[in-house]
């Protein structure tokens, strides 16, 4: 069985993927600096080896090299557009620089596949359903770093790097850390509602997003691993539906047994007004259609949160 390196293994998506792949009997190396991920998310499994640190720590990458990594799944990074506005240097180091370091590691290690978690933020503001071949015009430092990383990856393909880029839309679901109020719209809203019975919304209720549940994202990655049809391709990973923020709030209210107050404030700096995906390429190449809509996903997420309170 091939050995896989997962960066950001203690985070939301990373820990879900780690546990899933261990169930599939893969051998995994995990790398995470635990700045946002939690040590509690790390599994105890003989097929899992954890290294604490970030992707810019060349000493740690040198230690990992002996495990002969076949596949690199790069999930780690700074994931808040708001944070990137106030600290663009940190965003550059944790997103773009870390990616270049891992691409060099790929070549030194003679790996076979580089899977990169990019973002819907690369598109900027688009007033229609976006396809992978749409022009990218990021409006945040975060989106710029993600798009620049994509371009570096494509350039490294000339050095024989086999890559797959996943432009993730709004991923949510069981396992998200409710203490992070700067990334993940569904998480941010549920945290405020469940803990304070009120909701502060930054920006217009007419904004819109595309929400995809965590298990659908994991299933997409599962289909990409060991799949040469995905080499040197970019995929939108979204549910493929436009949800206005007003609709999200209405849907949450139907599932919460109490009323909550809503207050609107100024928007987040350089935030996208609206974005949603055309995921036809996902369906055509991978033959996968995301199956969990917003209503069902919220049911699963809220049920998970209630069970964890017991």
N, C-alpha and C positions, 0 to 999 in steps of 0.2 A: 504494500500500500504506500502511496506517495506521501511525503511529508509536506505539510502546508504551514506557512508562516502567516499568522493573522495579527496585524497591528491593530491596536485599539480593542484588544480581546476582552477587556474588563468593562467596556462601555455597553450601551444599549443594544446596538446591532451586533457588535462584536461578540458579546457574551451569548446572545441567542444563537449566532452562527457557530460559535465554539462548541456549545453543548449539542447542537444538532449534528455536527460533523463527527464528534466523538461517538455519538450513537451509531454513526455509519462506519465506525472503526478506523477512521483516519488517524494518523499520527500528527499531532499539532504542536507547533511552537508559538507561544503567545508573547506579544510585546506590548506593554502599556506603561505609561508613567504614572497612572492613577491620579492624574490631575482632575479628571472628571469621572472616570470610571471608578468602580468600587472593587476592593479586594474580595468582598463577599460574593461577587459574581464569578470568581475564578473557581473552576471545578477541581476536584481532587480525583485525578484519573492518571493511571500509569502511562497513558498515551499522550499526556499533556505536560509540556515543560514551559514554565513561565519565566520571563525576564522582565524585571522592572526597569523602565527607562524609555526614552523617546527615540524616534527614528533618526535623529541627528547625532546620537551617541555612537560614534564609530567603533569604540571599544566593545560595546555590547554586540553590534552587528558582526564584529570579528569573532566573538564567542559563538554566535548563532551559526556562523558559516559552516562549522564542522558537522551540522546536522543535515547537510545536503538538501536544501529546500528545493522542491520541485515547483511549487505554486506559491505565489505571494498574493495575499488578499489584503490590500491596503485600505483600512477603514479609519485609521487614526487621523487626528487633526483637530484643529480649532473649527467648530461648526456653527458659530454664531455670527451672522452678519452684523448685528449690533456691536458685539465685542470687537470685530475687525475695524469698525469705524473709529473706535477710541484707541486701538492699539494695532495699527496695520503691520508693524514690524513683527510682533508676535504671530500674527496671522501668516505672514510671509514665511517665517521660520517653521511653523508647525504644519503648514500646508504645502507650499511650493518646495522649499528646501528639503523637507523630509521626503518628498516624492522623488526628487533627484537623487538623494542618497540611496533610496531603495532601488532605483533603477540601476545605479552603479553596482549595488549589491547583487542584483539579478544577474548582471553580466559576469561578475567575478565568480558567482556561485554556479553559473551555467544552468539557471532555472529554466522552466519551460513555459510559464504562463504568469502574467501580471494582471491582476484584477483590481481595478481602481474605483473607489467610491467617490464619484464627482457629485455634482449638485445641479438642481434646476436653476440655481442662481447664475449659472453661466449665461443664460438666455437674456437676462435683464427683463424689461417690461415688454410683453408681447400681448397684443389684444386678440389673439386667436390661439387655437390649440396648437402646441408646438411640436414639430417633428425634429428628428435628430439633425437633419440637414438645414434647419433654419439658421439664419445668421445669429451669432452669439454677440451680445453687447452688454456685458455685466455692468451693474451700476453700484456694486459694493466692493470693498477690498477683498472680502471673502470670495465673492463670485469671480473676481479678477484672478485671485490666486488659484482657484479651482480650474478656471479656463486655461491659465498659463501652465498648470500641471498637465492638463490634457495635451497641450501643444508640445511640452517636453516629452511626454510619453510617445506621441506620434513621431517625434524626431528620433527617439531611441529605437523605434521600430526599424530604422535604417541600420541599426547595429544588431538586428535580429532579436529584438524584444517582441514576444507575442503578447499582445495586450487585449483587455476588454475593459471599456469604460462604461460605468453605470451612472447615469444622471438621475440621482435619487430625488423624488419629490418629497412631500411631507410625510415622513415615516412616523408612525405612532403605535402604541400598544403596550401590552403587558411587559414589564421589565424596565420601563422608562423611570428614571430618577425624577421624582416630583420636586426635588429641591432646586433644580436648574430652571430659573425663570427667564433665561435669555435665549433659549433655543427649543423649538418644538411647540408649535401653536397649540395643539390639542393638550399636550402636557401642561403648558403654562395656564391655559384656561381651567382645566380640571383641578389643578393645584389650588388656584385662587378660590374656586367655587366650593370645593370640598373642605378646605381648611378655614376659609373666611366667610363663606356664603355671600361673596360678592365678586364682581369681575371688572377689572380695569382693562379696557381694550385700547391698544395703541393704534390709532388710525381709523379709517372708514369701515363701516359695516358692509359696504359694497365691494370691498376687496374680495378676491377669490383665490382659492388654492385647490390642489389635487392631493387628497389624503390616501395613503396606502398603508395597509396594516403590516406589521412586522413579519408575520408568517408568510405573506406573499413575497416579501423581499427575500427572505431566506430561501424560498422555493426557487426564485429566479437565480440566485447564486448557485444553488445546488445544480441547476440545469446547465450552468456555464462551466463549472469545474469539469475538466477532462473533455470538453467539447470544442474541437478544433474549428467547428463552424462559427464559433464566436471570436476567433482570433482577429484582432485588428478591426473590431467593430465597436460602435457606441450604441447604447440602448437607453431610452427613456424608461425609468422604472417608476411608474405611477399607476393609479387605478384607472385614469383616463376619463375622469368626470370633473366638471367644474362645480365647486361648492362655494357659494358666497359665505362670508363670515357670518352674516345674519342667519343663514341656514344652519351652519354649524352650531350656533348658540341655541337656536330653536330645537335642534335635535338633542343637544345635551339636556336642555330643560325638561324635555319629555322623559328623560331617563333618571332624573334626580328628584327625590321625594320632597324637596323643599324649593321655595322660590329664592332666587338670588338677585341682588341689585346689580345693575350694569352702569358703568361710568366710562365715557369715552375721553381719551386724552390725545395729545399730539402723537403722530406716528413715529415709528422707529426710523432713525436716520438711514437714508438710502435703501429703504425697504421696497421690495417689488410690490406694485399695486395688485397685479394679478398674473397668475400662471397656471396652466394645466396641460397635461401631456396627451399627445397622440402616441399610444403604445402599440400601434399596429406592427411595428418591427419586432417587438417582443413576441407577439402572437405568431408572426410568420416564421421567424428563425427558430425560436425556442418552443413554439407551439404551447405557449403558456398564457393564460388569461387570468389576471388577478381576480380572486373570487369573493373577497370580503369587502362589502361596501361600508360606507361610513357608519350607518346605523348598527350593523352587526359588529363592526370593529369597536365602537363605543361600548356596546353591551359587554364584549369580552374584556375590554380594558377596565371598565368600572367594576365588573365582577372580580377581576384579579385584585384590584385595589381593596375592595371590601374583604376579600379572603385574607389578604395580608394584614388587615387591621385586627383580625381575630386572634 
